[in-house]
Each structure stands twice: as C-alpha cells, then as structure tokens.
Amino acid sequence: MHSPSRKDFVSLTFTGSGNYNSKQWRRQSCWRKWKQLSRLQRNLILFTVALMLVCGIATYPAVTEHFRGKASKKITSLPLTCLLLQKQKRAPHKRGPPGLQNRLQKKGTGSDIQVEENPIQDAKKADKEEGEKPLMVANYLGVCVSEFDRLEAVRDAFRHAWKGYKEFAWGQDELRPISKSYGEWFGLGLTLIDALDTMWILNLREEFEEAKTWVSTELSFNKNVDVNLFESTIRILGGLLSTYHLTGDTLFLDKAKDIGTRLMPAFNTPSKIPYSDVNIGKGTAHPPRWTSDSTVAEVTSIQLEFRELSRLTQDTRYRAAVDEVMQKVHKLEGKQDGLVPMFINTNSGQFTHLGVFTLGARADSYYEYLLKQWIQGGQKETELLEDYLQALEGVKKNLLKKSSPNSLTFVGELSHGQFSPKMDHLVCFLPGTLALGAHHGLPADHMELAKQLMETCYQMYAQMETGLSPEIVHFNMHEGSIRDVDVKLADRHNLLRPETVESLFYLYRFTKDRKYRDWGWEILQNFNKYTKVSTGGYTSINNVRDPEYPSPRDKMESFFLGETLKYFYLLFSDDPELLSLDKYVFNTEAHPLPIWSSAE
Ligand code: DMJ
C-alpha cells in the first residue's frame, strides 16, 4: 500500500459560532464542511472508512476466537491464516469454514454420503475451463481460517466419525458407515483402542471416558482368535502403551502386558523370524496358509512397542525377541544398497523373492523403524543408523526419479533391475521420516529431499478431481507428457490413509512453513466433501477421479481415527510441546512412545 501523497492529505477544521454543543449545530456544520470538500477528498475519506470496515469484519472472528481461545491451554497463539489469492482475478465461489457451507445430499447415489460444496474444487474446475496447466499450487481461496477453526474442524470430524462408530459398531473392529453395520477382523474393538490416545490428545474427555469404561469392563484378550502379529502390535499394543503414557492409568499398561504376552508365541519359529499370525487364546502361531514366508515390513516394525513393553515391565523377553529379528536382518544377504526385499522365510530366516525393491507395501515401515528405534534408544544403536543411512543412499541411487512435465521427485520401484515409476500412497511416510532424521542431526540434504517428496505427495491429491490421492500412482517420465500422474483403474481407491498428513505434520513442525498447513486443510475439506457419511462416520471410496460419484466402499479403517485425524490435529496445533518430537517418537500407527533418557 502507498502512503498518501501530500496533496491527498485532508485536514478538517471545525469553526463557527453558536452553541457548538447543540446536535443541530453539529449536524449542519459537518454537512457544510463535507460539502466544502473536493470530490477527491470526499472519495478518500469514504475509501478510508470502507477499508476500516472491511478490516474490522475480516479480523472480527480471529479476535473473538482469541478471547475464547484463552480458555483452552493448548492453543497458545492464534494467527489468522489467509490463503493467498494467487489467482486474484477469480472471486471465490464460497467463503467461510466448512460448517457454514451448504451441505448437499448426493443425488442418485442412494447413499448417505455427504457432498459439501467445495470452493477448492470449484476453483480447480474454473482453472481447467480456462484451459490452464494442471494445477501446481495450493492456494486458490480467499478463505481466512484461524488455527482455532482448523483444530475445531478436526474435533468435529472426530466426533462425527465416533458418532457412527458408537451407534453402529460399538466395541467392534470397524464401522461400515453406509450399511450402518460393522466388520470384524480380530474381534477386539480395534477402532476403539486405536482411537484412545487421539481422544485424549484432542481433549475429547467424555468420549475417552466411555471408551475407557469399555476397555476396563468388556475388553478381553482371552479369545480363541487368530490375529495378525504386526497389525495387533502397532494398533493394539501401541495404542494401549501410548494411552498409558498420556494418562498414567495402569489399566492400559496391564492390558498392554496382557496382549504383548499373548503375541509372544509368534516368535517360536526355527529362525526366530516371527510368524504372521497368532491365536491369542490358544497360544499358537502360524504363517499364512499359502506360504511359510513373513512380510519384511511386518517383522521389522513391531520393535518400538515390544522394546517399550520390556522397559515398562522390566521383563526383558519382549525386547530380546524383537532385537534378535533386527540383528538377523542386519546381517542378511539379498539387500541392494541397503534396500530390502519384501519377504523373509520363517524356517530359513533368509529373504525370499529376491530382486524386487519398494518403499511401499511390505517394506515401508522397515525403513521408518530403523530410524525410530535409533531415536527411541537415545541414538546409541549404531547398526540401526548405519542401515538407515545406507538404505537412503540405495533409494537415491535406484528409486529416485523426476516426473514430466513438472519435475516432481518421486520414489519408484525396482524389479530385477527394471525400474517402474509406480509409487504407493504408503511411500508418503518418507518425507516425514526424512525430516525427523534431519531434526535429529542427520544430513541436511535429507530435509531437502523431504521437501521435494512432500510436494509430490501433495500433488498426488491436488491433481485428482476429488482432491484425494489414489492408493497407487504411476508417474510419467517421457518428455511432452501432459500430466505428471497417471492412475490405473484398479488403483483409484482411497482408504482414508494417513501418510501424507503425517508427513505434513513433521514438515510443518520443523520448517514452520504455513503452506503445509494449508495443504492439510485442503485435504481435510476434501475428506469432508467426499467421504463423510451423513448418518455418522467416514467411508473409504473407490474412485478419487470421479467427484460426481466417488463410490463409497462402506468401510472406515481404524487408522482414520488412530492416525489421520490425530496428525491433522497436530498439524494445525501451534503448541510445539504437544507431543514434542524431542520427547516422543510415534510408532507406525501414530501412537506416541517416549524417547528413552540417556540413562536407560
Ligand atoms: C497403518 O496401519 C500404518 O500406518 C501402517 O504402517 C501402514 N498402513 C496403515 C495406514 O495406511
């Protein structure tokens, strides 16, 4: 804004005789003075008054929220976030937080899925109509949203998800929100346990208390049921341990010890590489029916939880079992530049299906847990760090490429020397993990790579018609491509996965670059627009490319409450002490566990 030039300066001097206290005199005098002003002076005054009015209206919600927000300890500051109008020429179609926007019942789908009018998508459509390039920027809106509003939006989303779970699936594993029923996997109240610490962190105490009552009165692990070792470790054992740490309530530690002990038979194999499945009632374990292999990511991503259980109970057996797995994998043949194959045999203890390398499904959290165990243990276990650093060099050498036309950095796959530009959404944990490593003193170029990959993961959402990422994308690499990302028909689903939001949280914490929050806000709005079910809950969808009919899958995964919503909340929170990354390390299901002090 320019400062007013001398000639535009307006001086108002009131003179005259008579009773200057009389209203009549004042009115006449002001009017006379007003008439005496030049047109320019009058316009200038009117403009200034209008400007002050607009500023007042724009800042009013932030100011009132600020005073309201003082009641909440967690919200320490309240900047007003205004997404910049990068395309100034286009007026936003709608303004205001999602709660104020019209909600439309989707026509013709016969489902209860809610479709909210979405200014982001409207703006994107307008872009396409104008014949512009595929989208590469996030900020399309003139929407001003305070951090308080964003945190409240996450709490609203959680409450809505919980409402569906409570009404139609209470105490069961997963909500089926469209059919208003539930699905069972292990029969252990998976969603409820996965969501415990999220409720605590979001300060939803009423919901937490009713869930706690269920844990204390209904939850029993003495059941003749087969459970997957990895899934029950990261979701149930991890969830119980972190809830114990946050609340100090020994109910959760007792339950954690119970399930941890019941999972131990999985390690009774010839190689000490655990089986994938355990019957927690009978105390027996077995591999899947069709093979004696286990998945590498599964056997190497249970360590944070069992190590912590040993520390808390002073029973060394848990830690000994999982440390032995890591020591064996550390020495194994069959890696390529630190990259691991996807399968390992429980009899021989050797990798199988050699020559195939990915950072996606079946290998992903191996890399994540190398770094996180090193952090958990106070950065003393150098073998873990060496394996992590070597693997990253392997990623750079073998899997990292650029897309066309926008040169997005992505992580592809390798099969017997053949590169494939395929990237799972699961790989989007990597920007966050890289940033976490850099924060703990690893090379600064890890942070640079984290930022590049973060942009790519965001584009996996932004370039889709619903603004939601598919499960798998293929990047274009040949010159002259029109778009960076292609999606095969079978890969168009979205399971409400957390990885991109998780990474946005880490990137924001470490860089304080507000664009990461704005990207997250965009994604949350699109979850609300395309996956929210009016009668309660959120649903996975089949087709992120069809905003008219995304085709609900009728399933709300437990990680939507355990991870996705928790990371949204942490992303929008301004409190660096809310689960400080110098004190906690998150397991691969977003359950925070303490970093051990150097004495341990
Ligand atoms: C979660 O169970 C965990 O994050 C796991 O590491 C990967 N898959 C899901 C979420 O996508």
Residues whose N, C-alpha, C, O or C-beta is under 5 A from the ligand:
A	BS01	DMJ	S365 R497 P498 F559 T588 E589
